[in-house]
């Protein structure tokens, strides 16, 4: 029991939190002192691995998915400036007013070899909070797929496959 309490305190105290600001649409945006640690733009070599003229849509393999997930898969769209857009297929075009400074638009990415890492900010608890934490997700690029199975961070396996741009 003591070990559990120690680990819980270590986790809670070790995670830096950030206070977000809101834009005119009520969307959380990067607040003061909230900067991405991924600062470099993708190189020409990296852009050969990630297609910025396509999008990557979640495909359903490797684990259980509920009906709502299957009807509304997630979509990742990578930009050549190091930012990525994260949305669901159903709402892909609904939030055109979101900018790269808006937290819910996505975040930043970096590629190293066949490894891709995503960096974003997420609510520390629930969605109605001003306190956000920095999160990272690590995956691998295999042909036209991106596979996120970062066992170190206990993430679920998610697979995205490259598709032509959404119209």
C-alpha positions, -999 to 999 in steps of 0.1 A, spaced: 0 0 0 29 24 8 44 18 -26 11 26 -43 7 59 -24 44 68 -32 39 61 -69 6 80 -69 23 111 -53 53 108 -76 31 108 -106 9 137 -95 38 158 -84 60 149 -114 35 160 -141 37 196 -149 4 213 -155 -5 243 -176 -33 268 -174 -49 274 -208 -64 305 -222 -95 306 -245 -101 322 -279 -132 341 -291 -148 307 -300 -144 293 -265 -116 270 -276 -87 263 -253 -55 276 -268 -19 276 -257 -15 298 -226 15 316 -212 46 294 -208 29 266 -229 53 258 -257 59 226 -276 92 209 -270 92 197 -307 106 228 -324 123 216 -355 105 214 -388 105 180 -406 135 175 -430 131 164 -466 140 129 -455 113 129 -429 87 142 -453 94 112 -475 81 90 -446 50 111 -437 28 122 -466 16 158 -460 -6 156 -492 -27 128 -477 -45 120 -444 -42 90 -422 -75 74 -410 -79 50 -381 -84 14 -392 -98 -12 -369 -75 -40 -361 -54 -53 -331 -80 -46 -304 -117 -43 -296 -135 -12 -308 -171 -1 -300 -197 8 -326 -193 45 -321 -155 43 -327 -161 23 -359 -186 47 -373 -164 78 -365 -127 69 -370 -100 93 -360 -81 112 -387 -45 126 -386 -33 151 -411 3 161 -411 17 195 -422 52 202 -435 58 227 -407 58 201 -380 21 205 -369 -5 179 -372 -43 181 -372 -63 156 -351 -100 151 -357 -127 125 -362 -140 118 -396 -175 130 -387 -162 164 -375 -132 168 -399 -145 199 -416 -167 213 -388 -139 232 -370 -122 252 -397 -117 281 -373 -93 261 -352 -58 274 -355 -25 257 -347 -25 275 -313 -59 259 -305 -52 229 -284 -80 208 -298 -67 211 -334 -38 187 -327 -2 194 -319 33 189 -332 51 158 -345 86 147 -352 100 118 -372 132 99 -366 139 70 -389 107 49 -388 96 64 -355 70 91 -351 62 110 -320 32 133 -314 31 160 -288 -1 177 -276 -18 191 -246 -47 173 -230 -71 182 -201 -57 170 -168 -92 158 -157 -123 158 -178 -129 183 -206 -142 212 -185 -109 224 -169 -84 251 -174 -56 228 -164 -39 208 -191 -8 185 -193 17 178 -220 13 144 -235 34 123 -259 25 94 -281 51 73 -299 45 51 -329 61 36 -359 57 41 -396 53 9 -415 47 14 -453 15 34 -455 5 28 -419 13 45 -386 10 21 -356 8 35 -321 16 8 -296 37 26 -270 37 0 -243 59 23 -221 30 48 -218 4 20 -216 -14 33 -247 -38 12 -266 -28 0 -301 -42 23 -328 -35 19 -365 -38 46 -391 -36 41 -428 -28 66 -454 -57 77 -477 -61 104 -503 -70 139 -490 -106 144 -478 -126 167 -501 
